[in-house]
Amino acid sequence: MDGGKSVVCLGILVADVVGRPLKALPDRGRLVLVDEMSLHTGGCAINTATALARLDVPVEVTGRIGPDAFGDFLLSELHSRGIGVGSVSRDPEIGTSVTMVMVDTDGERRFVHCIGANARLTLEDVDWGVIERASIVHVAGALVLPGMDGEPTAELLGRARSMGVTTFLDTVWDDTGQWMRLLEPCLPYAGDEARGKGIARPCSIHHVHLEGWHAQRLAGVGHHQASSGAHLQANGAYAVIQQGAPNVLRLVPPCQRLRLCQAGD
């Protein structure tokens, strides 16, 4: 990465309310107890930006939050981590995106998600001067960005590439069945994709096997050489790299799972 140039993480900004351990789902009208309930930053854009900031990489986020306490919390945390927030907009009409994260006793998670202000992120929120000065643009949270998903994301990635900027595309779980229609126009410009096991399945990564036609598309065949990764929790991590035909490589051996509560970022 060019020295001094920043990474732009554009996408979902989420407040995560995490309860653990969830020993059983409550019946309708009933209550169950957990040992702890806490508030955290979440969403692919914040998670990736936080990891980069911890590595002393200059980074800023582009996204939308609401005029509420959750938005105040996210801004405060971003400031405290040294992450640029000049392209974070506050929408006066809709609340900040929030996820309720229920963590089972074995560490697996259940999510209840409100898209909130993330739904209103559009190309009009993009500062093209910031994009041009960046080394990498990471679109984080595709498939739950209704104002950006599909052609708008393809336009963003394509314009960024034309400026010489490296591009990445990170998806989340698609609850609508539209994943290929929304991702297909973006794939020629997406330098890399990262997915968790559950997230990967609707994108035709079944454990570590990829069906040929989809695998070729997910590897960006026909335009730019690209790679795709799948984080499989305790089973390790895998990558698919376009080298004539997609290859599956094990990157990380199986490991013990400790207090898992976030996605595979």
N, C-alpha and C positions, 0 to 999 in steps of 0.2 A: 504494500500500500504506500502511496506517495506520502512522504513526510509532511505533516502539517495539514493535509487534507482530512476532512471529517467523513464519517460514515453517517448517512441519513437513514433512519429507521422510520418508515412511513407505514402507519397502519393502526391497529387497535390498541387503545389505551383503556385498561380495565382495572377496577378495584375488585379484588378477590376477598370475599368473606369466607374464611376457612374454618370449618368445624371438624373436630376429630376427638376420639375415634367414634365413628358411627357404627354401633353394634347391630342395629336393626332399623329398617325404615319404619317410620310411624304409620299406624293405620289412620284413615281419614278421621279428622277431629281429635287425634291423640297427639301426645308430646313424647319425645325421647330426649334423654340427656346425653351430652358429650362432655368430655373433660376440659376442652378449651375451645374458644372461639376467638379468632384474631383477624385483623385487617391487613392486607398486603397489596402491593402493586402487582398487576398481572397484565396479560395481553402480550402478544408476540413482540410488538414494537418496544414496549418498556423492558421486557425480559432480555431481549437481545441488546438493547442499548445499555442496560445495567451491566451485563457481562462484559461488553466492550469497555465501558468506563472503568471497570475494575482492572482491566488490562492496560489502562492509561491510553486508550485509543480515543481521540476526539470524536464525539458522537452527538447527534441531535435527533430529536424526534419530530415528526409531523403527524398531527392528529387533532381530534376534537374531544372536548370534555364538556360537561354541563356546569351550570352555575350553582353547584351544590357542595356539600361537605366532602363527598367522594372526589370531586374535581379538585378541591383545595388540597386534599391529601395527596393526590397524584402529583400535582404541581410541586408541593413541598418536598416530596421524596425525590423527584427529578432534580430539583435545584440542589438538594443536599448531596446528590451523587455526581454533581458536575456535568449533568447532561443538558445540552442546549434545548430550550423550549420556545425559541423565537417563532417557530411555526406551529405552535399548539394554539388552537382557537377555542374560545369558550362560547358555546351555543346557548343563547338566553332562553331557548324554548324547549329544551329537552335535557333529561338528566344524563349524567355520566354512565357509561357502560359498567355493569356490575355482574359478577358471577358468584353464585353460591357454590362453594366447593365442599362436598361432603366426603370425607376421607374414611374409608373402611378400616377395620382393624388390621388388614393385611397391607395397607398402604394404597390400595387402588382407590380411584376417585370417581365421584358422580358430579355432574355439573348442571346447574340451572342458570342460564345466561340471558341477560337483557342486553341487546345490542346498543340501545341508547344513542348517545351522540355519535358513536362510530358510524351509524347509518348515514350521517350527513356529511361525511368526509368525501370531497369530490376533487376533481382536477383543479377547480378554482382555488383550493387551499394550498396548492403546490407553489412554492417559491422557486421558480426555475433558475434564479441566480444561485440559490443554495444548492440545487441539484448540479449545476454546472461546476461549482467549486468542490464538489464531493469526489471522493475516490470510489465509493460504493453507495448504491441505493438498494436498500433492503425493504421490499414490500412485505409487510408482516401482518398476516391475518386474512389473506384472501379467502373468500367464500362466506365471510360475515362482514363484508364491506359493501353493502348494496349500492352505494353511490360510486364505488370504484371498480367493483368486480366486472370482469369481462373486458370489453373494448377500452374503457378508460385506463385500466391497468396496463393493457397492451400498449396504449399510446404513451403512458408514462415510461414504461420500460424501454420502448423503442426510441423515444426522444433522448432518454438518459444514455443509451448505448451510442447514439449518434454524437453525443458530446464526449465520448470516450470514457464514460463511467461504467464500471462493472455493476451488474444487476443480479439480484437474488430475489426469489419468490418463495414465501413460506405460507403454506395453507393451514387451515384448521378443519375440524370436522364439518362436513357438508350434511346438513339436516334436510336438504331440499331435493337431492337427487340431480342437481344441475351442474355437478362439478366439471364434467368434461366440456359442456357448452361454455362455461365461464372461463375455464383454464386454457382451452385450446388456442384462442387468439394470443395468449400471453406467452406460451411455451417457446416460440422462436426467440424471444428476448429475455428469457429467464435463465440466468447463469447457473442457478442451483436451486434445489428444493429440499426442504427438510420436513419430515413428517414423523409423528409418533405412530405406534402400531395401530391403534384404533383409527387415527386420522388417515393412515396409509391405505387401509382396506378399501374405502370407496374409490381410491385412485388406482385400483388394480394391483397394489402390492399386497399379495396374500402371503403373510409371513416373509419369506425371502424369495418367492417365486413371482415373476412378472410375466403376464401374458404378452406375447410378442408384439401385437399391434399397439397396445397401450404403452408398453415399455418403450417402443421406439418414439412415440410422441412425448412421453415423459422425459426422455433423454434428449429432446430437442432436435431430433433428426431433421436434416434438410436445411438448417440455418446455422445454429451455433452449437458447438460441442458443449454438452452440459452433463451434469450429474444429479442424481437424486439419492437422498439418504432416508433411512428409516430407523428411528430409535425404538428398540423393542424391549425397553425396560430391563428386567432382570435377564432377558435372553441375549443381551448385547446390542450392538448396532451394526447396520449394514449400509453399503453404498452401491448404487448402480451407476456405472460409468460407461458412456458411449465410446466403444472402441470397435467399430465395425458392427458387432452385435452386443447388446447390453450384457455386462458381467456383474455378478453379485459377489461382493467382497465382504468378509467379516472384518470389522474394524476393532471392535471391543469385545472381549470374551464375556461370558455370563458373569454376573456379579451379584452380591447381596444388595437387596433393595432397602434403603434407609430413609424413613420419613418422606416417602414420595408424595408430593401433593401438587406438582406442576407438570406442564406438558414437556415435550422432548426438546425444548429449546436449548 
